[in-house]
Amino acid sequence: MMKENIGIEAKKPEKECNDEKCPWHGTLPVRGRIFSGTVTSTKPSKTAIVKWNYHYFLKKYERYEKRNTRIVAYNPECINAKKGDIVKIAECRPLSKTKSFIVVEVLK
Ligand SMILES: [Zn+2]
């Protein structure tokens, strides 16, 4: 059964899935931080590598430096984010050694 609300602001996916680890159709609760970024890879399957850039101020040089963050997120079947998509990811309990975020919505 699909939840109406997963506790954060996100649009419901159109597809259904039977995934335990899906925040919409499974039992995985999401909590904590929320980010959005661009999917740079969807390998291995059900995984999305999400990246975004930010500017970091260096006091010593009095200028900004471009940095980026890379997060490995779980990509549930019903959402199925593709490379190049802009997605919203939310923190959840650790799903594996590197995954503690999950894709909750494709924004674009
Ligand atoms: Zn699902």
Residues whose N, C-alpha, C, O or C-beta is under 5 A from the ligand:
A	BS01	ZN	E16 C17 C22 W24 H25 P76 C78
